[in-house]
Amino acid sequence: MARIPIAVQMYTLREESAKDFAGTLKKVAELGFDGVEFAGFGGLTAKEVRVLLDEFGLQAAASHIPLEDLENNLFQVIEDQKIVGSSYVVCPYLMPDRRSKEDYKALISFLDQAGETCRRQGITLCYHNHDFELERLSNGRTFLEAIFDRTNPNNVKAELDVYWLTKAGEKPVEWMNRYKNRSPLIHLKDMTTDGEQFFAELGTGGVDIKAVLKTGAENGVEWWVVEQDMSRRSPFESIEISMNYLKTLQIK
């Protein structure tokens, strides 16, 4: 079974990237990551970013693209992904003013259409969850299920976030099995076991990371993406702890 490569979500390193984008990528490579998932290009062009990736031996695992950019600049987004070598575009977040039932209906329609456009260009569109999509509809199903069940599985894939699923009271492995072979990207995060449920380095919290890794290896996951939204350590120290944990499990 081929080893699944590991990327870091650059949002984790947003302050470091703002100061030194190239230096941040270099440090990521030195820590042993195979690639990065972008949250913007730090003011650089896609061509400039590609040069840096090649220089440091990193791959572009995916890019988080705000919904507004997907709606208004989809073809430019696709072209940029081709340049940096990314096969995945991810809708990462819904602003609070876009979470009504009508908004979700419009979102589902848009994701299906945009996903088809991406697919025809060799790019895969994914949707990344938080916990608010796990609210229940009147029929007992969640908004997240509606998104995936009402879109064409060839057009819209999942980027499941194991922290947010856990925080919402869900079991990540069950979701990975429910959308088997439709979840090419998985956000690996841990969560403290106290009442705060704060973001934790992998292996230091209560999320069953080992079960997630085992399930992903069986279910067609193509990239593990390490992300820590906030940290009480320096972000570089946090992702190094997470990477060292993955190394102990011999997946790196």
C-alpha positions in Angstrom: 0.0 0.0 0.0 1.5 3.3 -1.0 2.3 5.8 1.7 -0.1 8.8 1.9 1.8 12.1 1.7 1.5 14.7 4.4 0.9 18.4 3.8 0.5 21.4 6.2 -2.3 23.9 5.8 -0.5 27.2 5.5 -3.2 29.0 7.5 -1.4 27.5 10.5 1.6 29.6 9.5 -0.3 32.7 8.5 1.7 35.1 10.6 5.0 33.5 9.6 4.0 33.5 5.9 3.1 37.2 6.0 6.6 38.0 7.2 8.5 35.6 5.0 6.6 33.4 2.6 9.6 31.8 1.0 11.3 31.2 4.3 8.2 29.6 5.7 8.0 27.2 2.8 11.6 26.3 3.3 11.1 25.5 7.0 8.1 23.4 6.1 10.2 21.3 3.8 13.0 21.0 6.4 10.4 19.6 8.9 9.7 16.8 6.5 6.4 17.7 5.0 5.7 16.5 1.4 3.6 19.4 0.5 1.4 22.4 1.5 -2.2 23.3 1.2 -2.4 27.0 0.4 -4.5 29.6 2.0 -3.4 32.3 -0.4 -0.1 32.9 -2.1 1.3 35.6 0.1 1.1 38.3 -2.5 3.1 36.2 -5.0 2.0 35.1 -8.4 1.3 31.4 -9.1 4.4 31.2 -11.2 6.5 32.6 -8.4 5.0 30.2 -6.0 5.7 27.3 -8.3 9.4 28.3 -8.5 9.6 28.1 -4.7 7.9 24.8 -4.5 10.3 23.3 -7.0 13.3 24.9 -5.1 12.3 23.3 -1.8 11.0 20.0 -3.1 7.4 20.6 -2.0 4.1 19.7 -3.8 0.9 21.7 -3.9 -1.5 19.4 -2.2 -4.5 21.8 -2.6 -5.6 25.4 -2.2 -8.3 26.8 0.0 -10.2 29.4 -2.1 -12.8 31.7 -0.5 -16.3 31.1 -1.8 -16.5 34.6 -3.3 -13.4 33.9 -5.4 -14.8 30.6 -6.6 -18.0 32.4 -7.6 -16.3 35.4 -9.3 -12.9 34.1 -10.5 -13.2 30.4 -11.0 -11.3 30.2 -14.3 -8.4 32.2 -12.9 -8.4 29.9 -9.8 -8.2 26.9 -12.1 -5.4 28.3 -14.1 -3.4 29.1 -10.9 -3.9 25.6 -9.7 -2.5 24.2 -12.9 0.6 26.5 -12.6 1.4 25.5 -9.0 0.6 21.8 -9.7 -2.4 21.4 -7.4 -5.2 19.1 -8.4 -7.6 20.2 -5.6 -9.5 23.4 -4.9 -11.3 23.6 -1.6 -14.2 25.7 -0.5 -13.0 26.3 3.0 -15.6 28.3 5.0 -19.0 29.8 4.9 -19.4 33.3 6.4 -22.1 33.5 9.1 -24.4 35.6 6.8 -24.4 32.7 4.3 -25.7 29.9 6.4 -29.5 30.0 6.0 -31.4 27.1 4.5 -31.8 29.1 1.3 -28.0 29.9 1.3 -27.3 26.1 1.5 -29.6 25.4 -1.4 -27.8 28.0 -3.5 -24.5 26.6 -2.3 -25.3 23.1 -3.3 -26.3 24.2 -6.8 -23.2 26.3 -7.2 -20.8 23.6 -5.9 -22.2 21.1 -8.4 -21.8 23.5 -11.3 -18.4 24.8 -10.3 -17.3 21.2 -9.6 -18.2 20.2 -13.1 -16.3 23.1 -14.5 -13.2 22.2 -12.4 -13.5 18.5 -13.4 -13.5 19.3 -17.1 -10.2 21.1 -16.5 -8.6 18.3 -14.5 -9.2 19.9 -11.1 -11.2 18.5 -8.2 -13.5 20.7 -6.1 -13.8 19.8 -2.4 -15.8 21.1 0.5 -14.2 21.5 3.9 -16.4 21.3 7.0 -16.5 23.1 10.4 -18.9 22.3 13.1 -21.8 24.5 12.0 -22.6 22.3 9.0 -23.5 19.5 11.5 -26.6 21.3 12.6 -29.7 19.1 12.0 -32.4 19.8 9.4 -36.1 19.1 10.1 -35.6 15.6 8.6 -32.8 14.8 11.0 -30.0 15.0 8.5 -27.2 17.6 8.7 -26.4 20.4 6.3 -23.1 18.6 5.6 -24.9 15.5 4.5 -27.2 17.6 2.3 -24.1 19.1 0.6 -22.6 15.8 -0.3 -25.8 13.8 -0.9 -27.3 16.4 -3.2 -24.2 17.0 -5.3 -22.7 14.8 -8.0 -20.0 12.7 -6.3 -17.9 13.2 -9.5 -18.1 17.0 -9.1 -17.8 17.6 -5.4 -15.5 15.7 -3.0 -15.0 16.1 0.8 -12.2 17.4 2.8 -13.3 16.1 6.2 -11.9 17.9 9.2 -11.6 15.5 12.1 -11.4 18.2 14.8 -14.6 19.9 13.8 -16.4 16.6 13.4 -15.3 15.6 16.9 -16.3 18.9 18.3 -19.8 18.5 16.8 -20.2 15.2 18.6 -19.6 13.1 15.5 -17.1 10.2 14.9 -14.7 11.1 12.1 -14.2 7.4 11.1 -17.9 7.0 10.5 -17.9 10.0 8.1 -14.9 8.7 6.3 -16.6 5.4 5.8 -19.9 7.1 4.8 -18.0 9.0 2.0 -15.5 6.3 1.2 -13.4 7.1 -1.9 -15.0 10.6 -1.9 -12.7 12.1 0.7 -9.3 12.5 -0.9 -8.2 15.2 1.6 -8.4 14.8 5.4 -7.5 17.6 7.9 -5.6 16.0 10.7 -6.2 17.8 14.0 -6.4 16.9 17.6 -8.4 18.4 20.5 -7.7 18.9 24.2 -9.7 16.6 26.5 -10.8 19.4 28.8 -13.9 21.5 28.6 -12.2 24.0 26.4 -11.7 21.6 23.5 -8.8 23.6 22.2 -6.7 22.8 19.2 -4.0 20.3 20.1 -0.9 18.8 18.5 -1.5 15.4 17.0 -1.2 12.6 19.6 -1.7 15.0 22.6 -5.5 15.2 22.6 -8.6 13.0 22.5 -9.2 12.5 18.8 -8.5 8.9 17.7 -5.9 9.8 15.2 -4.7 6.2 14.8 -8.2 5.1 13.7 -8.4 8.0 11.3 -5.1 7.1 9.7 -6.0 3.4 9.4 -9.4 4.2 7.9 -7.9 6.7 5.4 -5.4 4.1 4.2 -8.3 1.8 3.4 -10.6 4.5 1.9 -8.6 6.2 -0.8 -7.3 9.2 1.0 -4.6 11.0 -1.1 -3.3 13.6 1.3 -3.2 14.1 5.0 -3.3 17.8 5.8 -2.0 18.9 9.2 -3.6 22.1 10.5 -3.7 23.8 13.8 -6.0 26.8 13.7 -4.5 28.2 16.9 -1.6 27.2 19.1 -0.3 28.0 22.5 3.2 27.2 21.2 4.8 28.7 18.1 3.1 27.3 15.0 6.3 25.8 13.8 6.8 24.0 17.1 3.2 22.7 16.9 3.5 21.3 13.5 6.9 19.8 14.3 5.3 17.9 17.3 2.5 16.7 15.0 4.9 15.6 12.3 7.1 13.8 14.9 4.0 12.0 16.1 3.2 10.8 12.6 6.7 9.6 12.3 6.4 7.5 15.4 3.4 5.8 13.7 5.7 5.1 10.7 3.5 6.9 8.2 6.3 9.3 7.4 
